[in-house]
Amino acid sequence: MSKTILLAGNPNVGKSSLFNLLTGLKQHTGNYEGVTVEKKTGRYRDYSIIDLPGLKSLWAATIDEQISARAILKGKATNQPIIFVVSGTKLEEELLLFTQVADLQVPMILVINFKDELAANNITIDTQLLASRLNCPVLLCNSRNGDGLEEIKHIIHKNEFAIPTAFARSHYDDFSNGNYGNAYEPLVRAWVGEPADTKPDLAIRDLEKRYLVIGQLLTDTMDIPTQIEQQERSDRLDKVLLHPIFGTLIFLGILFIIFQSIFSLAAYPMDLIDGMFAWMSSKVSSINPAWLGDLLGNGLIPGLGGILIFIPQIAILFFFFGLLESTGYMSRISFLSDNLLKRVGLSGSSVVPIVSGLACAIPAIMSVRTVERERERLALIMAIPFMTCSARLPVYTILIALIFPDGYLWGIFSYKGLALFGMYLLGTITTLAAAWLISRWKKPASDPIWIMEMPLYRSPHWRRVFSDMFLKTKAFVVEAGKIILLFSLILWFLSAFSPHDQHFIDQKVAQQTEVDSASVALEYSYAGYIGKTIEPIIAPLGYDWKIGIALLSSFAAREIFVGTLATIYSIGSEEEGSVINRLQSEIKPGTNLPRFDIATCLSLLLFYAFALQCMSTVAIVRRETGSWKWPLIQFGAMLLVAYFSALIGYQLLS
């Protein structure tokens, strides 16, 4: 029977890098039961190793910390061993958690990571003396290159984990007449957020006692130079990178590079994926029987393509996230953004997911995992789809071109460019407003102070960056892909089948001129009848059943809107000029008025700005929240906002 080992420690201590070194490719990522926090489990020989989310103290505030604290407490009952990882340059802060876990009296080893930084700063640690004082093995390690890994493996092989010295349990004798359990157990329950009659002065004295013990321990076992070179270098960089003006400009420049890279670097592989699946679709469409060819060519393969085409954007985004996290700059980004975002109920850690939403809501929502507070995570997940993502661009480009001239304001600013900028601004303002409303609705009794540790600047740990990028991208393809594919097949069925036989369709084609069979087949398909069914509902917005079909199909993905219009109006091409010319000539039945007038186009712009028309986003929200409750609420709320915004816009201008 294999034994489970917990890997615990503070954030940014190289714990995940050590996990990757021990487990290699024998690992998988899932979710903890009942929550959406990732659970990384790996195999090392006969041992199962769990990489717990980082936490700073057993006074657990966030869902990540509560998961780690409860896993440690649960392991206490079975003497589950713990590999406890700390950063060699931040021992005073990080040994606080070690003393709390040590008081639980579970077998442990202490791994002091980043031994190269200790050497670079002339810091020496008497590991033998420290081990004797802690009463458990103490090892030096460098998780970047595996230095010290063999010693850790030896401890695991020989099962030389040891129960460390209790640090502060005896302190509670003062409160409970010699029986520490009466005071100590309520404190343990308070650590993991469970109801407990814990006096505030008990918690304060607990921290004071621990820091006093830690301070004396390090004084006896460490030799630290007066000036630490690496800390000085980080401080010098922070004078520039955290400067209110220069730091902000550098931050915006970095975001600009990331944003442009997501578009430019992903464009070529996305085109390759799109072209490959288009080729595959055309090859299998002629397979007999016809329904099978249609299923494969217009249902299954496009559905798979709709999943895999997001891989380049997701991979590039998570590569940059890993790079920023690995170098220590992610904490600085959050710090710079905190003052602005806290006014809408968010913190600085929310800025990267929000900006990422300009590229695609899917990787942006996935990156919300980096946000600590559960309430803030939920607010971001619900609000980010309002950001103007790249999928809206084809729709905006067509509609703006229909109603805005080609001229320039003051000879400098393009009217169309200003309109597009206005749509981006509208999306950003709506996102922040939605986050503010949700954060207030879900506001807890007390809002914890946001504290961000500023780690030392380090060179990137490339193995961890690429490993995290691979695992997170794989999680999207495997988990969200199943739901996306199901939706694709449903939409194919609705568009491909009709309650009428082919003879009926052929008669309808013969009765109409300048209309191809594909357009007629779509009109009399189940999707077409659904479009006519919803026409009374969408008519006040200025839409007919044809626009209704385009709206319906674009709930799979917004960019489908243009292709659907091209099919309905028999344009034969999705090229922008062809679509615009055809739509400009479309006339409302019984009138000489254009179908796509200013009121209708503005109504469509507002609808597409607010509606959640992306089944991929629905799937990923389902995955991140762990239930259908939140994506259904999100979908319904955004649909109502979109409908009434479009209604007001059309009625005011018509």
For each residue, the residues with C-beta under 8 A, 3 or more apart:
1:
2: 43 46 47 48
3: 46 47 48 81
4: 47 48 49 50 75 80
5: 44 47 48 49 50 80 81 82 83 156
6: 49 50 52 71 72 75 80 81 82 83
7: 15 18 19 49 50 51 52 82 83 85
8: 15 52 55 68 72 82 83 84 85 97 101
9: 13 15 54 84 85 86 94 97
10: 13 54 55 56 86 87 90 93 94 97 453
11: 54 55 56 453
12: 54 87 328 453 455
13: 9 10 54 85 86 87 90 94 113
14: 17 18 85 87 113 114 143 144 461
15: 7 8 9 18 19 51 54 85 113 143
16: 19 20 40 51 464 468
17: 14 20 21 143 144 461 463 464
18: 7 14 15 21 22 83 85 111 113 141 143 149 152
19: 7 15 16 22 23 27 40 42 49 51
20: 16 17 23 24 27 463 464 467
21: 17 18 24 143 146 149
22: 18 19 42 44 49 149 152 153
23: 19 20 26 27 42 43 44 49
24: 20 21 27 42
25:
26: 23 42 43 44
27: 19 20 23 24 40 41 42 43 471
28: 40 41 42
29: 38 39 40 41 471 472 474 475
30: 38 39 41
31: 35 36 37 38 39 626
32: 35 37 38 39 67
33:
34: 626
35: 31 32 63 67 626
36: 31 369 623 624 625 626
37: 31 32 53 63 64 67 369
38: 29 30 31 32 53 369 475
39: 29 30 31 32 50
40: 16 19 27 28 29 50 51 471
41: 27 28 29 30 48 49 50 51
42: 19 22 23 24 26 27 28 48 49 51
43: 2 23 26 27 47 48 49
44: 5 22 23 26 47 49 153 156
45:
46: 2 3
47: 2 3 4 5 43 44 156
48: 2 3 4 5 41 42 43
49: 4 5 6 7 19 22 23 41 42 43 44 83
50: 4 5 6 7 39 40 41 71
51: 7 15 16 19 40 41 42
52: 6 7 8 55 67 68 71 72
53: 37 38 64 65 67 68
54: 9 10 11 12 13 15 64 68
55: 8 10 11 52 58 60 64 65 68 69 97
56: 10 11 65 93 94 96 97 453
57: 60 65 96 97 100 191
58: 55 69 72 97 100 101 188 191 192
59: 190 191 203
60: 55 57 65 66 68 69 70 191 192 193
61: 65 66 193 372 373 448
62: 65 66 372 373 374
63: 35 37 66 67 374
64: 37 53 54 55 67 68 372
65: 53 55 56 57 60 61 62 68 69
66: 60 61 62 63 69 70 192 193
67: 32 35 37 52 53 63 64 70 71
68: 8 52 53 54 55 60 64 65 71 72
69: 55 58 60 65 66 72 73 191 192
70: 60 66 67 73 74 192
71: 6 50 52 67 68 74 75
72: 6 8 52 58 68 69 75 76 82 101 104 106
73: 69 70 76 104 188 191 192
74: 70 71 77 80
75: 4 6 71 72 78 79 80 82 106
76: 72 73 79 80 104 105 106
77: 74
78: 75
79: 75 76 106 107
80: 4 5 6 74 75 76 106
81: 3 5 6 106 107 108 109 159 161
82: 5 6 7 8 72 75 101 106 107 108 109 161
83: 5 6 7 8 18 49 108 109 111 152
84: 8 9 97 98 101 108 109 110 111
85: 7 8 9 13 14 15 18 111 113 141 143
86: 9 10 13 90 91 94 95 98 110 111 112 113
87: 10 12 13 14 90 91 94 112 113 114 455
88: 91 112 113 114 115 117 118 123 125 140
89: 114 117 118 121 123 228 230 231 456
90: 10 13 86 87 93 94
91: 86 87 88 94 95 112 214 218 222
92: 95 211 214 215 218
93: 10 56 90 96 453
94: 9 10 13 56 86 87 90 91 97 98
95: 86 91 92 98 99 214 217 218
96: 56 57 93 99 100 207 210 211 214
97: 8 9 10 55 56 57 58 84 94 100 101
98: 84 86 94 95 101 102 110
99: 95 96 102 103 167 168 210 213 214
100: 57 58 96 97 103 104 191 210
101: 8 58 72 82 84 97 98 104 106 108
102: 98 99 105 108 134 136 164 165 166 167
103: 99 100 166 167 168 169 184
104: 72 73 76 100 101 188
105: 76 102 163 164 166
106: 72 75 76 79 80 81 82 101 163
107: 79 81 82 136 161 162 163
108: 81 82 83 84 101 102 136 161 162 163 164
109: 81 82 83 84 136 137 138 139 152 155 160 161 162
110: 84 86 98 130 131 134 136 137 138 139 164
111: 18 83 84 85 86 139 141 148 152
112: 86 87 88 91 115 118 125 127 138 139 140 141
113: 13 14 15 18 85 86 87 88 141 142 143
114: 14 87 88 89 117 118 142 143 144
115: 88 112 118 119 140 141 142 147 148
116: 119 120 142 144 147
117: 88 89 114 120 121 123 230 456 458
118: 88 89 112 114 115 121 123 124 125 140
119: 115 116 122 123
120: 116 117 229 230
121: 89 117 118 225 228 229 230 231
122: 119 225
123: 88 89 117 118 119 222 223 224 225 228
124: 118 222 223
125: 88 112 118 130 140 221 222 223
126: 129 130 221 222
127: 112 130 131 138 139 140
128: 131 132 138
129: 126 132 133 220 221
130: 110 125 126 127 133 134 138 217 221
131: 110 127 128 134 135 136 137 138
132: 128 129 135
133: 129 130 165 217 220 221
134: 102 110 130 131 138 164 165
135: 131 132 162 163 164 165
136: 102 107 108 109 110 131 161 162 163 164
137: 109 110 131 155 160 161 162
138: 109 110 112 127 128 130 131 134
139: 109 110 111 112 127 148 151 152 155
140: 88 112 115 118 125 127 148
141: 18 85 111 112 113 115 147 148 149 151 152
142: 113 114 115 116 145 146 147 148
143: 14 15 17 18 21 85 113 114 146 461
144: 14 17 114 116 461 463
145: 142
146: 21 142 143 149
147: 115 116 141 142
148: 111 115 139 140 141 142 151 152
149: 18 21 22 141 146 152 153
150: 153 154
151: 139 141 148 154 155
152: 18 22 83 109 111 139 141 148 149 155 156
153: 22 44 149 150 156 157
154: 150 151 157 158 160
155: 109 137 139 151 152 158 160 161
156: 5 44 47 152 153 159
157: 153 154
158: 154 155
159: 81 156
160: 109 137 154 155
161: 81 82 107 108 109 136 137 155
162: 107 108 109 135 136 137
163: 105 106 107 108 135 136
164: 102 105 108 110 134 135 136
165: 102 133 134 135
166: 102 103 105 169 170
167: 99 102 103 209 210 213
168: 99 103 171 172 206 209 210 213
169: 103 166 172 180 184
170: 166 173 180
171: 168 174 180 205 206 209
172: 168 169 175 176 180 182 183 184 187 202
173: 170 176 177 178 179 180
174: 171
175: 172 182 183 202
176: 172 173 179 180 181 182 183 184
177: 173 182
178: 173
179: 173 176 182
180: 169 170 171 172 173 176 183 184
181: 176 184 185
182: 172 175 176 177 179 185
183: 172 175 176 180 186 187 202
184: 103 169 172 176 180 181 187 188
185: 181 182 188 189
186: 183 189 190 196 197 198
187: 172 183 184 190 191 196 198 202 203 206
188: 58 73 104 184 185 191 192
189: 185 186 192 194 195 196 198
190: 59 186 187 193 194 196 198 203
191: 57 58 59 60 69 73 100 187 188
192: 58 60 66 69 70 73 188 189
193: 60 61 66 190
194: 189 190
195: 189
196: 186 187 189 190
197: 186
198: 186 187 189 190 202 203
199: 202 203
200: 203 204
201: 204 205
202: 172 175 183 187 198 199 205 206
203: 59 187 190 198 199 200 206 207
204: 200 201 207 208
205: 171 201 202 208 209
206: 168 171 187 202 203 209 210
207: 96 203 204 210 211
208: 204 205 211 212
209: 167 168 171 205 206 212 213
210: 96 99 100 167 168 206 207 213 214
211: 92 96 207 208 214 215
212: 208 209 215 216
213: 99 167 168 209 210 216 217
214: 91 92 95 96 99 210 211 217 218
215: 92 211 212 218 219
216: 212 213 219 220
217: 95 130 133 213 214 220 221
218: 91 92 95 214 215 221 222
219: 215 216 222
220: 129 133 216 217
221: 125 126 129 130 133 217 218
222: 91 123 124 125 126 218 219
223: 123 124 125
224: 123 228
225: 121 122 123 228
226:
227: 232
228: 89 121 123 224 225 231 232
229: 120 121 232 233
230: 89 117 120 121 233 234 456 457
231: 89 121 228 234 235 456
232: 227 228 229 235 236
233: 229 230 236 237 457
234: 230 231 237 238 328 454 456 457
235: 231 232 238 239
236: 232 233 239 240
237: 233 234 240 241 457
238: 234 235 241 242 332 454
239: 235 236 242 243
240: 236 237 243 246 247 250
241: 237 238 246 247 250 251 329 332
242: 238 239 247 332 335 336
243: 239 240 246 247 248
244: 247 248
245: 248 249
246: 240 241 243 249 250
247: 240 241 242 243 244 250 251 332 336
248: 243 244 245 251 252 336
249: 245 246 252 253
250: 240 241 246 247 253 254
251: 241 247 248 254 255 332 333 336 337
252: 248 249 255 256
253: 249 250 256 257
254: 250 251 257 258 324 329 333
255: 251 252 258 259 355
256: 252 253 259 260
257: 253 254 260 261
258: 254 255 261 262 317 320 355
259: 255 256 262 263 355 358 359
260: 256 257 263 264
261: 257 258 264 265 266 316 320
262: 258 259 265 266 313 316 317 356 359 360
263: 259 260 266 267 359 390
264: 260 261 267
265: 261 262 268 312 316
266: 261 262 263 269 270 312 313 316
267: 263 264 270 271
268: 265 271 272
269: 266 272 273 311 312
270: 266 267 273 274 309 312 313
271: 267 268 274 275
272: 268 269 275 276
273: 269 270 276 277 305 308 309 311 312
274: 270 271 277 278 305 309
275: 271 272 278 279
276: 272 273 279 280 305
277: 273 274 280 281 301 302 304 305 308 309
278: 274 275 281 282 305
279: 275 276 282 283
280: 276 277 283 284 301
281: 277 278 284 285 296 297 298 301 302 305
282: 278 279 285 297
283: 279 280 286 297
284: 280 281 287 293 296 297 301
285: 281 282 293 294 296 297 298
286: 283 293
287: 284 292 293 296 297
288: 292 293
289: 292 293
290: 293 294
291: 294 295 496
292: 287 288 289 295 296
293: 284 285 286 287 288 289 290 296 297
294: 285 290 291 297 298 299 492 496
295: 291 292 298 299 300 489 492 496
296: 281 284 285 287 292 293 299 300 301
297: 281 282 283 284 285 287 293 294 301 302
298: 281 285 294 295 301 302 492 495 496
299: 294 295 296 302 303 488 489 492 493 496
300: 295 296 303 304 485 488 489
301: 277 280 281 284 296 297 298 304 305
302: 277 281 297 298 299 305 306 488 492
303: 299 300 306 307 484 485 487 488 489 492
304: 277 300 301 307 308 485
305: 273 274 276 277 278 281 301 302 308 309
306: 302 303 309 484 488 556 557 616
307: 303 304 310 477 480 481 484 485 616
308: 273 277 304 305 311 477
309: 270 273 274 277 305 306 312
310: 307 313 314 360 362 363 476 616
311: 269 273 308 314 315 473 476 477
312: 265 266 269 270 273 309 315 316
313: 262 266 270 310 316 317 359 360 362 363
314: 310 311 317 318 360 362 363 366 472 473 476
315: 311 312 318 319 469 470 473
316: 261 262 265 266 312 313 319 320
317: 258 262 313 314 320 321 356 359 360 363 364 367
318: 314 315 321 322 363 366 367 468 469 472 473
319: 315 316 322 323 465 466 469
320: 258 261 316 317 323 324
321: 317 318 324 325 330 352 367 370
322: 318 319 325 326 464 465 466 468 469
323: 319 320 326 327 460 465
324: 254 320 321 327 329 330 333 352
325: 321 322 328 330 370
326: 322 323 458 460 461 464 465
327: 323 324 457 458 459 460
328: 12 234 325 331 332 454 455 456 457 458
329: 241 254 324 332 333 457
330: 321 324 325 333 334 352 370
331: 328 334 335 452 453 454 455
332: 238 241 242 247 251 328 329 335 336 454
333: 251 254 324 329 330 336 337 348 351 352
334: 330 331 337 338 347 348 349 351 352 452
335: 242 331 332 338 348 452 454
336: 242 247 248 251 332 333 348 351
337: 251 333 334 340 341 348 350 351
338: 334 335 341 342 347 348 450 452
339: 342 343
340: 337 343
341: 337 338 344 346 347 348 350 351
342: 338 339 345 346 347 348 450
343: 339 340
344: 341 432 433 435 436 439
345: 342 376 379 435 436 438 439 440 443
346: 341 342 350 376 379 380 435 439
347: 334 338 341 342 350 371 372 373 376 450
348: 333 334 335 336 337 338 341 342 351 450 452
349: 334 352 370 371 372 376 450 452
350: 337 341 346 347 353 354 371 376 380 435
351: 333 334 336 337 341 348 354 355
352: 321 324 330 333 334 349 355 356 367 370
353: 350 356 357 364 365 367 368 370 371 380 384
354: 350 351 357 364 380 384 387 428 431 432
355: 255 258 259 351 352 358
356: 262 317 352 353 359 360 363 364 367
357: 353 354 360 361 364 384 385 386 387 389 431
358: 259 355 387 388 389 390 424
359: 259 262 263 313 317 356 363 364 389 390
360: 262 310 313 314 317 356 357 363 364 389 390 391
361: 357 364 365 384 385 387 389 614 617 620
362: 310 313 314 365 366 476 480 614 616 617 620
363: 310 313 314 317 318 356 359 360 366 367 476
364: 317 353 354 356 357 359 360 361 367 368 384 387
365: 353 361 362 368 380 381 384 385 617 620 621 624
366: 314 318 362 363 369 472 476 620 624
367: 317 318 321 352 353 356 363 364 370
368: 353 364 365 371 377 380 381 384 624
369: 36 37 38 366 377 624
370: 321 325 330 349 352 353 367
371: 347 349 350 353 368 376 377 380
372: 61 62 64 347 349 376 450
373: 61 62 347 376 377 448 450
374: 62 63 377 378
375: 378 379 439 442 443 444
376: 345 346 347 349 350 371 372 373 379 380 439
377: 368 369 371 373 374 380 381
378: 374 375 381 382 438 442 625 630
379: 345 346 375 376 382 383 434 435 438 439 442
380: 346 350 353 354 365 368 371 376 377 383 384 435
381: 365 368 377 378 384 621 624 625 630 634
382: 378 379 385 434 435 438 630 633 634
383: 379 380 386 431 432 434 435 438
384: 353 354 357 361 364 365 368 380 381 387 431
385: 357 361 365 382 389 612 614 617 634 638
386: 357 383 427 430 431 434 609 610 638
387: 354 357 358 361 364 384 427 428 431
388: 358 392 396 423 424 426 427 428 609
389: 357 358 359 360 361 385 392 558 614
390: 263 358 359 360 393
391: 360 394 557 558 559 614
392: 388 389 395 396 423 558 608 609
393: 390 396 397
394: 391 397 398 558 559 561 562
395: 392 398 399 554 558 559 561 562 604 608
396: 388 392 393 399 400 420 423 605 608
397: 393 394 400 401 420 576
398: 394 395 401 402 562 565 576 579 580 583
399: 395 396 402 403 596 601 604 605 608
400: 396 397 403 404 416 419 420 423 601 605
401: 397 398 404 416 576 580
402: 398 399 580 583 584 596 601
403: 399 400 597 598 601 602
404: 400 401 415 416 419
405: 415
406: 414 415 416
407: 414 415
408: 411 412 413 414 415
409: 412 413 414 415 418
410: 413
411: 408
412: 408 409
413: 408 409 410 417 418
414: 406 407 408 409 417 418
415: 404 405 406 407 408 409 418 419
416: 400 401 404 406 419 420
417: 413 414 420 421
418: 409 413 414 415 421 422
419: 400 404 415 416 422 423
420: 396 397 400 416 417 423 424
421: 417 418 424 425
422: 418 419 425 426
423: 388 392 396 400 419 420 426 427 605 609
424: 358 388 420 421 427 428
425: 421 422 428 429
426: 388 422 423 429 430 609
427: 386 387 388 423 424 430 431 609
428: 354 387 388 424 425 431 432
429: 425 426 432 433
430: 386 426 427 433 434 609 610
431: 354 357 383 384 386 387 427 428 434 435
432: 344 354 383 428 429 435 436
433: 344 429 430 436 437
434: 379 382 383 386 430 431 437 438
435: 344 345 346 350 379 380 382 383 431 432 438 439
436: 344 345 432 433 439 440
437: 433 434 440 441
438: 345 378 379 382 383 434 435 441 442
439: 344 345 346 375 376 379 435 436 442 443
440: 345 436 437 443
441: 437 438
442: 375 378 379 438 439
443: 345 375 439 440 447
444: 375 447
445:
446:
447: 443 444
448: 61 373
449:
450: 338 342 347 348 349 372 373
451:
452: 331 334 335 338 348 349
453: 10 11 12 56 93 331
454: 234 238 328 331 332 335
455: 12 87 328 331 458
456: 89 117 230 231 234 328
457: 230 233 234 237 327 328 329
458: 117 326 327 328 455 461
459: 327
460: 323 326 327 465
461: 14 17 143 144 326 458 464 465
462: 465 466
463: 17 20 144 466 467
464: 16 17 20 322 326 461 467 468
465: 319 322 323 326 460 461 462 468 469
466: 319 322 462 463 469 470
467: 20 463 464 470 471
468: 16 318 322 464 465 471 472
469: 315 318 319 322 465 466 472 473
470: 315 466 467 473 474
471: 27 29 40 467 468 474 475
472: 29 314 318 366 468 469 475 476
473: 311 314 315 318 469 470 476 477
474: 29 470 471 477 478
475: 29 38 471 472 478 479
476: 310 311 314 362 363 366 472 473 479 480 481 620
477: 307 308 311 473 474 480 481
478: 474 475 481 482
479: 475 476 482 623
480: 307 362 476 477 483 484 616 619 620 623
481: 307 476 477 478 484 485
482: 478 479 485 486
483: 480 486 487 615 618 619 622 623
484: 303 306 307 480 481 487 488 615 616 619
485: 300 303 304 307 481 482 488 489
486: 482 483 489 490
487: 303 483 484 490 491 556 615 618 619
488: 299 300 302 303 306 484 485 491 492 556 615
489: 295 299 300 303 485 486 492 493
490: 486 487 493 494
491: 487 488 494 495 527 553 556
492: 294 295 298 299 302 303 488 489 495 496
493: 299 489 490 496 497 526
494: 490 491 497 525 526 527 530
495: 298 491 492 522 525 526 527 553
496: 291 294 295 298 299 492 493 525
497: 493 494 525 526
498: 504 505 521 524 525 526 528
499: 524 526 529
500: 504 505 524
501: 504 505
502: 505 506
503: 506 507
504: 498 500 501 507 508 524
505: 498 500 501 502 508 509 517 520 521 524
506: 502 503 509 510 517
507: 503 504 510 511
508: 504 505 511 512 520 523 524
509: 505 506 512 515 516 517 520
510: 506 507
511: 507 508
512: 508 509 515 520
513:
514: 570
515: 509 512 519 520 570
516: 509 519 520 570
517: 505 506 509 520 521
518: 521 522 567 570
519: 515 516 522 523 567 568 569 570
520: 505 508 509 512 515 516 517 523 524
521: 498 505 517 518 524 525
522: 495 518 519 525 527 528 549 567 568
523: 508 519 520 528 549 568
524: 498 499 500 504 505 508 520 521 528 529
525: 494 495 496 497 498 521 522 528 529
526: 493 494 495 497 498 499 529 530
527: 491 494 495 522 530 531 549 552 553
528: 498 522 523 524 525 531 532 545 549
529: 499 524 525 526 532 533
530: 494 526 527 533 534 548 549 552
531: 527 528 534 535 545 546 548 549 552
532: 528 529 535 545 548
533: 529 530
534: 530 531 537 538 545 548 552
535: 531 532 538 539 543 544 545 548
536: 539
537: 534 540
538: 534 535 541 543 547 548 551
539: 535 536 542 543 544
540: 537 647 650 651
541: 538 603 607 643 646 647 650
542: 539 597 599 600 603 650 654
543: 535 538 539 547 548 551 600 603 604
544: 535 539 547 548 588 595
545: 528 531 532 534 535 548 549
546: 531 549 550 565 568 569
547: 538 543 544 550 551 600 604
548: 530 531 532 534 535 538 543 544 545 551 552
549: 522 523 527 528 530 531 545 546 552 553 564 568
550: 546 547 553 554 560 561 564 565 568
551: 538 543 547 548 554 555 561 607 613
552: 527 530 531 534 548 549 555
553: 491 495 527 549 550 556 560 561 564
554: 395 550 551 557 558 559 560 561 564 608 613
555: 551 552 611 613 614 615
556: 306 487 488 491 553 560 613 614 615
557: 306 391 554 560 613 614 615 616
558: 389 391 392 394 395 554 561 608 613 614
559: 391 394 395 554 562 563
560: 550 553 554 556 557 563 564
561: 394 395 550 551 553 554 558 564 565 608
562: 394 395 398 559 565 566 574 579
563: 559 560 566 567 574
564: 549 550 553 554 560 561 567 568
565: 398 546 550 561 562 568 569 571 579 583
566: 562 563 569 571 572 573 574 578 579
567: 518 519 522 563 564 570 571
568: 519 522 523 546 549 550 564 565
569: 519 546 565 566 582 583 586
570: 514 515 516 518 519 567
571: 565 566 567 574 578 579 582
572: 566 578
573: 566 578 579
574: 562 563 566 571 578 579
575: 578 579
576: 397 398 401 579 580
577: 580 581
578: 566 571 572 573 574 575 581 582
579: 398 562 565 566 571 573 574 575 576 582 583
580: 398 401 402 576 577 583 584
581: 577 578 584 585
582: 569 571 578 579 585 586
583: 398 402 565 569 579 580 586 595 596
584: 402 580 581 594 596
585: 581 582
586: 569 582 583 594 595 596
587: 591 592 593 594 595
588: 544 591 593 594 595
589:
590:
591: 587 588
592: 587
593: 587 588 597
594: 584 586 587 588 597
595: 544 583 586 587 588 600
596: 399 402 583 584 586 600 601
597: 403 542 593 594 600 601 654
598: 403 601 602 653
599: 542 602 603 649 650 652 653 654
600: 542 543 547 595 596 597 603 604 650
601: 399 400 402 403 596 597 598 604 605
602: 403 598 599 605 606 649 650 653
603: 541 542 543 599 600 606 607 646 647 649 650
604: 395 399 543 547 600 601 607 608 646
605: 396 399 400 423 601 602 608 609 649
606: 602 603 609 610 642 645 646 649
607: 541 551 603 604 610 611 642 643 645 646
608: 392 395 396 399 554 558 561 604 605 611 613 642
609: 386 388 392 423 426 427 430 605 606 642 645
610: 386 430 606 607 638 641 642 645
611: 555 607 608 638 639 641 642 643
612: 385 617 618 634 635 638 639
613: 551 554 555 556 557 558 608
614: 361 362 385 389 391 555 556 557 558 617 618
615: 483 484 487 488 555 556 557 618 619
616: 306 307 310 362 480 484 557 619 620
617: 361 362 365 385 612 614 620 621
618: 483 487 612 614 615 621 622 631 634 635
619: 480 483 484 487 615 616 622 623
620: 361 362 365 366 476 480 616 617 623 624
621: 365 381 617 618 624 625 630 631 634
622: 483 618 619 625 627 628 630 631
623: 36 479 480 483 619 620 626
624: 36 365 366 368 369 381 620 621
625: 36 378 381 621 622 629 630 631
626: 31 34 35 36 623
627: 622 630
628: 622 631 632
629: 625 632 633
630: 378 381 382 621 622 625 627 633 634
631: 618 621 622 625 628 634 635
632: 628 629 635 636
633: 382 629 630 636 637
634: 381 382 385 612 618 621 630 631 637 638
635: 612 618 631 632 638 639
636: 632 633 639 640
637: 633 634 640 641
638: 385 386 610 611 612 634 635 641 642
639: 611 612 635 636 642 643
640: 636 637 643 644
641: 610 611 637 638 644 645
642: 606 607 608 609 610 611 638 639 645 646
643: 541 607 611 639 640 646 647
644: 640 641 647 648
645: 606 607 609 610 641 642 648 649
646: 541 603 604 606 607 642 643 649 650
647: 540 541 603 643 644 650 651
648: 644 645 651 652
649: 599 602 603 605 606 645 646 652 653
650: 540 541 542 599 600 602 603 646 647 653 654
651: 540 647 648 654
652: 599 648 649
653: 598 599 602 649 650
654: 542 597 599 650 651
